[in-house]
């Protein structure tokens, strides 16, 4: 197990970093609110992978699993509320373009 630890660490670290970069890119470079939500999902999945990776490296997998499950539950609630907000925005302005949100009054 000690010989495979550096290989697993680097493999998952590179994967998590790529997911993190992809999530930030989706959040920063789009005005489409649905794409921003997808970017937020990708970003939180990379954080979950980092938590599991840290638990594997430190040998505290039970704590890492508990934190990951907590993060997933919080993520589902945040995304559900955000989807509700996006649906209300679409209902009011007939677009999911984030640039048009500046024109909303009241």
N, C-alpha and C positions, 0 to 999 in steps of 0.2 A: 504494500500500500504506500509506502514512503517513496518508492521509485515513480509511481504514477501520479503523485501529488503535484509536482511541478508541471507536468504535461496537462493535467486536468485544469490546474489553476490558470495557465496561460491560455488554454483553449477557451475556457469560459470567460476569462477576462477580456480577451479580444472580441468575443461575441457580444458581451455586455457593453463594451465601449462602442462597438459598431451600432448597436441598438440605441445607445444613448445619443450618439451623433445623429442618427436617423430621426429620432424623436424630436431633438432640438431643431433640426432642419425643417421638419414638417410644421412645427409650431411657428418658426420665424418666417419662413418663406411663402406662406400661403395666406390668402385672405378668405378662403372657403372655410366656414366654421366646422363643417363635417370633417374636412381634412385635418383641421387643428385638433379635433377630438381624437382622431386616429393617431395623430402625433403624440398626444398626451397618453394614450393607451400604450404606445410603443415605449415611451419614456418611462412609464411606471413599470412596464415589464422588465426593462433593463435594471431598474432599481431593485426589483424583486430578485432578479438573477444575481445581482451584487450581494444582496443579503444572504441568499443561499450559499453563494461562494464563500463569503466570510464565515458562515457557520461551518462549512466543510473544512476550511483551512484551520480554524481555531478548535475544531472538534466539538463545537456546541451546536449540533444540528437541531436539537429540540427547540432551543431558543430561536434559531434562525427560521425554523418552520413556523413557529408561533408568530413571529414578526411578519413573515411572508403572508400568512393567512390573514392577519390583521390588515396588512397593506392591500391585499386583494379585496377585502370587504369594503374598506374605505374607498378604494378605486371604483368599485361598482356603484357605490352611492354617489360619488362625485360625477361619474359619467352619466348616471341616470338623471341627475339634476341638470347637468349641462345639456343633455339631449332635449330635455323639457324646455330649457331656455331657447335652444336653437329652433325647436318647433314653434314656439311662440313668436320668435323673431320672423320666421318664415311666414307665419300666419298674418302678421301685421304688415310687413314690407315686401312680401312675395319674393324674397331673395335671401340667400345664405352668405352673401358677401359681407365680410366684416367691415369694409370701408363705408358701407351704407349705414352702419350703426351710429355714425356721428350725426346724421341728419334727423334722428328720432327726437321728438319733443315730448315732454310730459312723462 
